[in-house]
Amino acid sequence: MAKPIRTVLIYLGLSLVALTMLLPFLWMVLASLKPLREVEMLNPLPTEWHPENYRKVFEQIPFARYYFNSVFISAWITFLQCLTSCMAAFAFARLNWKGRDGVFRLYLATLMIPGVVTMIPNYTLMVKLHILDSYTGLIVPASFSAFGTFLLRQFMLTIPPALDEAAEIDGAGRWQVFWDVIMPLARPGIITLGIFTFMGTYGSFFWPLILIKSEHLRTLPIGMLFFDTNYGRQTNLIMAASVMNIIPLIILFVTSQKFLVKGIQLGAVKG
């Protein structure tokens, strides 16, 4: 009898933790349906329901355009970062060349450099390349990742080397081994990196704020600044825009949770 009680208590505790973590999201949804005067009040439910707040978001800013920019830029960065990280990870995990481990350690050392430190050099580089205020300037600098290379290298180390040897005996070249053997087996790790990259890029704020000047290139985090001005903050509309903003992330996480857990577990097997 003690075991069922213990199980019930564990599930009860986990439910309370989950509810605590859901409270900010629930508050955001309810605040998005309130009139502005009630947002700061303690009452959890609005006395007047205003679903038209969502319509007002589209009326006051080109929300659909900002939405497209965020998804478009995040999708391209995710694709390019996964591709470049796969190639670099293959070189570090499956190929033998002089100085490989030393170069890998130096590559990992870049993870200790804060992004703020490289912000000015990156901006100067964008100026010299004449790609300020463009999709290219937003996408190219974020298309390479030391973390992604490390994650996929750890994952590729778990794949038996005998598979490479068998493919080479059958006449496969390095590119065929990479594309036809390693890439399919590394799919959980690639999906994990893709999820992390998309979620991180989708909410990026500081770099787009510095680089983008044109309204039609703004992303959602930048576009929502319209509701917070010197003339007042439209918190209810900010919450409505935020609810619509996180919908892609929720869908992405729910549909790919299985691959995310598997990729993290398998990638941590071998160092």
C-alpha positions, 0 to 999 in steps of 0.5 A: 500500500505504501508504494501506490501512496508514494507514486501518488505523492510523486505525481502530485508533486510533479503536477504542482511543479508543472502548474507552477511553470505553466502559470506565466503562460496562463497569465500571458493568455489571460492578459491578452484577453483583458482591457488595458486597464485590467492588465496590472490588476490582481484579478486572474480573470478579466471582467470583460473579454476582449478577443479583438486584441489579437485583431488589433495587433495586425491592425497596428503593426504588419504582424504577418510580415514580421512573422514571416521574417522570423520564420524565414530567417530562423529556418535558413539559419537552422538549415545552414547551421545543421549542414555546416555543423555536420560537415565539421563534426564529421571531420573531427569525429571520423577523419584522421588528420594532423592536429585534429584534436588541437583544432577542435579544442581551439574551436570549442574555446570560442564557446567561452567568448561572450557574444557581446564581445564579438558584436562590434567585429561582426558589425564591422564585417557586415559593413565591409561586406555591404550586407547591413539591413539585409536577410544575408546579414542576419543569416550568414553570421549565425550559420556556423556553430561551435556548440552544434559541431560539438554536439554532433561530434559527440553523437557521431563518435557513438557510431561504430567505425566499422560502418565506415570501413564496410562502406569504403570496402564497397567502394564508397568515397568520403562524401558517400560515407558522410551522406549515405552512412553517417547522416542517416544514423545521426538524424536524432542529433541533427534534429536536436540541433535543429530544435535548439537552433530554431528556438534560439534564433526565433527569439533573437533580439539584439543582433536584428535590433542592431543590423536591421533598419528597414521596417519590412525586414524586422523580426517579431521581437523587434516589431513588438517594440511598437507597443512599448513607447514613450506614450505608454505601454499596450501590455494587453497587445504585447501579450496577444502578440507574444501568444501568437509568437510562441505558437510555432515553438510550442508546435515544434517542441511537441512534435519533436520531443521524442527526437530531442530526448533521444538525441541528447541521450545518445549524444552524451554516451561517448566523449 
